[in-house]
Amino acid sequence: MKLLQVLQGEKTSPPPVWLMRQAGRYLPEYRALRQTAGDFLSLCLNPTLAAEITLQPIHRYGMDAAILFSDILILPMALGQSLCFAEGEGPRLPPLKNLAVLKPHHAPEIYAPVIETVRRVRAELAPEVALIGFAGGPATVACYMLDGKGSTDHFIRTRTLAYENPNFVETLLKILVDATILYLQAQVDAGADCLMLFESWSGIFPPDQFRQFVITPTRRIVQSLKFTNPGLKIIGFPRLCGLLLGEYVRATGVDAVGLDTITDPTIAIASCPVGTVFQGNLDPLLLKTGGKPLETAVRKLRDAFQNVPYIFNLGHGITPDVPPMHVAQLIAALRAA
Ligand code: CP3
């Protein structure tokens, strides 16, 4: 498994490649299946369909890794917060006010279909293709739980609570850390080969809160899972963390770090400990434009990361308006000598 070799510290040329949101609305075969299931959440909770969707981009493009088709908000839903995806508007949850509504004991039963998807995908996937399990980073998941929606106002309720009632936020984060450890352990037991923590909104917090709400909970998750599963590899994605990247990698103990689009590779490499594995960070917009600019940027990234263990990816997810041909173009450019 090329992805695992690199996560173990090997440098390979060309690098392994997978793309955030590689299964999704830009693919006609995804849109067709989604229509039969109705809504997005029903897809996530249907192991037959979710497994098929996970494999769709692998069949079409031959990436080096599949990522479980699910969502970071399945965990809050499993904890008892209702969740819906309003068409074209993203996720909606009733903003969490009382932690007593959360029922961690029920969660495994509710996310059981997702674990079954992991089992089915691993059984169907070729042995050289890695399966990535994932969860949201606790701070990002807490943002959605407390604000009840996406980042339209930069999670103003969460950021206000972080000052007015930090104990409430801390307690929620503790619940999320414990639930995330169990959820990810279940994915590993079902066959996930490595894990990724999507801390997509870590960049909204000032440095002290970044340490408290992002670094400390992440370190707890990483330490616990690595203690139980020696050799397990974990990729962190502290999006928009800026100059705190090196501290995040050192203090959390993640094996690899996903870089966002605005991070300069040379500066990232210089800020992280020797041995860090890097993943990223092509601008997803280049997948929309395609052509020469895409190919040039792909080669430039490959060169920038040639002296470190490196996994090619985007700096954020594929958008629905990407022409599927451009993904093939990206992979061909990357794998060309
Ligand atoms: O990457 C993959 O292919 C695996 C599946 C995956 C999804 N979401 C599927 C999805 C993963 C790893 C995620 C993570 C996720 N979900 C994150 C972290 C990564 C990031 O993008 O920053 C976040 C913040 C979410 C929450 C979420 N889910 C939002 C804000 C939205 C609405 C935006 C949108 O694109 O519609 C979703 C919906 C969602 N998650 C879709 C998919 C394929 C679109 C569902 C559809 O309408 O069919």
Residues whose N, C-alpha, C, O or C-beta is under 5 A from the ligand:
A	BS01	CP3	L19 M20 R21 Q22 A23 G24 F40 I67 L68 F69 S70 D71 I72 G90 P91 G150 F198 S200 G317
